[in-house]
Amino acid sequence: MIPVVGIIVVLIFFFIIWSYLGLWFQALVSGVNISLLEIIFMRFRKVPPKLIVEAMITGKKAGIELETPLLEAHFLSGGNVIRVVQALVAAQKADIDLSFSKCSAIDLAGRNVLEAVQMSVNPKVIETPLVAAVAKDGIQVKALSRVTVRANIERLVGGAGEETILARVGEGIVTTIGSAETHKRVLENPDMISRTVLDKGLDSGTAFEILSIDIADVDVGKNIGAELETDRASADKKIAQAKAEKRRAMAKAEEQEMIARVQEMRAKVVEAEAQVPLAMAEAFRSGNLGVMDYYKMKNVEADTQMRSSIAGESTGEDDAQGTEDITGE
């Protein structure tokens, strides 16, 4: 039983050695100094040996000496080993000073270090969205710009990204257009926008270096000033109408109040007139008024009514009837 177990162990060990023997031989003929046991032990450390060996071979052929523990640590940290090595090779060919520690830090920070190196050699053009601003004469101006940027390797870790560049450029365009006296000045000299924005140092604190800002398109938008004046006039008109309606309502209420007061005064007159017969009856009883005096008073009233009729004046009864017509009673 023991010899059988020994044979099985030997076969397993031989199989493991054989499976990594080709990889070790590839590293050997490529000039990479790595032992077979080190390749085998990578598997136990949960590191893919093929990935590490190929990365070391790539670096060796490019003249970059890489250490196996550093590559394994970067892989276990969640980094992209192949991309880091490719970035180092591209940086060396472009004569960019980039160490493995800085390159791995950039990769672990979540940035594409290979793309950053390529952008340092071949600048990238970023197109801003359409930015609309209003000049001092109230005319809206729309501008579209293209920003040429180059990656700054030194500020890739901790530096702001493309969104910050676009936001700052858009803010600079709005400020420049808003400070222009007329929209015609912006249309005549669109380069004033790029010059003003470029002088503000918008790449400060970002991972990029702005090389140029070019205005791709400038167009005239709405007359915002006229629209605001129209809205203001409409609001003033509504306010004036509301005040006029308030005054009309107050006048109507005052008119109704005066009609009520007139009716109240007429009621008092009627009440006073109702007291006259009573006073006359009391005068007859007390002897202060005689029969002849009463007839004289009636003759005077009849004569007065006749004269009023001839003159075309309305009698008291007509006035009362007219008041009833006004009040609707």
GICOR-V436895 format. One record per backbone hydrogen bond with DSSP energy under -0.5 kcal/mol. CO is the residue of the C=O (numbers start at 1). NH is the residue of the N-H. Records with the same first field share a line. If there is no record, write none. Layout:
CO=NH + NH
This chain:
1=5
2=6
3=7
4=8
5=9
6=10
7=11
8=12
9=13
10=14
11=15
12=16
13=17
14=18
15=19
16=20
17=21
18=22
20=24
21=25
22=26
23=27
24=28
25=29
26=30
27=32
28=31
31=33
32=34
35=39
36=40
37=41
38=42
39=43
40=43 + 44
41=45
42=47
43=46
47=49
48=52
49=53
50=54
51=55
52=56
53=57
54=58
55=59
56=60
57=61
58=62
59=64
60=63
63=65
64=66
67=71
68=72
69=73
70=74
71=75
72=76
73=77
74=79
75=78
79=81
80=84
81=85
82=86
83=87
84=88
85=89
86=90
87=91
88=92
89=93
90=94
91=96
92=95
96=98
99=103
100=104
101=105
102=106
103=107
104=108
105=109
106=111
107=110
111=113
112=116
113=117
114=118
115=119
116=120
117=121
118=122
121=123
124=126 + 149
126=128 + 147
131=143
133=141
135=138
138=224 + 225
139=135
140=221
141=133
142=219
143=131
144=216 + 217
145=128
146=148 + 214
147=126 + 149
148=211 + 212
149=124
150=209
151=153
152=155
153=156
155=159
156=158
160=207
161=164 + 165
162=166
163=167
164=168
165=169
166=170
167=171
168=172
169=173
170=174
171=175
172=176
173=177
174=178
175=179
176=180
177=180
180=136
182=186
183=187
184=188
185=189
189=192
190=193 + 194
191=195
192=196
193=197
194=198
195=199
197=200
198=201
201=204
203=206
205=160
207=152
209=150 + 211
212=148
214=146 + 216
217=144
219=142
222=140 + 224
223=227
224=228
225=229
226=230
227=231
228=232
229=233
230=234
231=235
232=236
233=237
234=238
235=239
236=240
237=241
238=242
239=243
240=244
241=245
242=246
243=247
244=248
245=249
246=250
247=251
248=252
249=253
250=254
251=255
252=256
253=257
254=258
255=259
256=260
257=261
258=262
259=263
260=264
261=265
262=266
263=267
264=268
265=269
266=270
267=271
268=272
269=273
270=274
271=275
272=275 + 276
273=276 + 277
274=278
275=279
276=280
277=281
278=282
279=283
280=284
281=285
282=286
283=287 + 288 + 289
284=287
290=294
291=295
292=296
293=297
294=298
295=299
296=300
297=301
298=302
299=303
300=304
301=305
302=306
303=307
304=308
305=309
306=310
307=311
308=312 + 313
309=312
315=319
316=320
317=321
318=322
319=323
320=324
321=325
322=326
323=327
324=328 + 329
